[in-house]
Amino acid sequence: MAFTHSFASRTGWPRRVLHRLYEYFALWAGLGVLGAASLIWTVFAVPLYYVLPKRWAIPLGRGVISVSFRIYLGFLTLIRAIHFDLAGLDALRAEGPMIIAPNHPCLLDALMVLSRLPGIACIMKADIVDNAFFGAGARMAGYIRNDAQLSMIKQSVAELKNGSQLLVFPEGTRTTRWPVNVCKGTAALIASRAQAPIQTVFIETDSGYLSKGWPLFRRPRLPITYRVRLGRRFGPPEKAGAFTEELERYFIDRLCGASRFLPPEAPQAPECDAVQAS
């Protein structure tokens, strides 16, 4: 019996080594392709941003980003690094103006949504808009900076009233408390002022890859799965504060039983403790 176990251990290590090498290859290939594609588009986006009128530049910029992200996610699927189930988002493409409000497990969340909804506007961190790789494309696409609150809300309301959909992460940053962070009132405030509905979206994954605090070059265990499904669509809120609390409770209720991607020591919403105790 000991001989059998020893033989299995010796014959299994080459497979483990090869799989680990594959994981490093997939990590570097994925980052390299994304960086190269972003840099190539930047070369064109910089002059186009100044030459084209906004009515042409914005739809072109958003369309190119959407197609590029779709190809990129397809590449990750092709090399069997990640499996994406994003078909649920396709139902929103022909819908009218609304806020798309997903939970935020990792850095790939925006890419997943933008890859399926080419005309959507997006609130972005200012440092991404200023980034050498992503900044020019984001500015050409008319994405909204988050560093000036009043301007951000004004631009967001204008996008919705002009017929665009708007991507807003209610948590404001990537999830650090299971299953969602305390939600911020930005989505509710914008929806109330624009009188636009809020479509909730659930992003589920079996990996902590690129979650908050995950080093960019840390090797993940592959393959990874991401699944996106649509949740409830809320009407325009009357009171932003009360609605934000309701929205947070809704996400917690629907995601408590999902596959946990955060480390065991991560904090947990009290509502989840109550559900698990029962």
Secondary structure, DSSP 4 states (H G I P E B T S, - for coil): -HHHHHHHHHHHHHHHHHHHHHHHHHHHHHHHHHHHHHHHHHHHHHHHHHHS-HHHHHHHHHHHHHHHHHHHHHHHHHTTSEEEE-GGGGGGTTS-S-EEEE---STTHHHHHHHH-TT-EEEE-HHHHT-TTTHHHHHHTTPEESSSHHHHHHHHHHHHHTT--EE--TTSS---SBS-PPPPSHHHHHHHHHT--EEEEEEEES--TT-TT--TTPPPPS-EEEEEEEEEEEPPPS-HHHHHHHHHHHHHHHHTTSPP-S-TTS-B-HHHHHHHH-
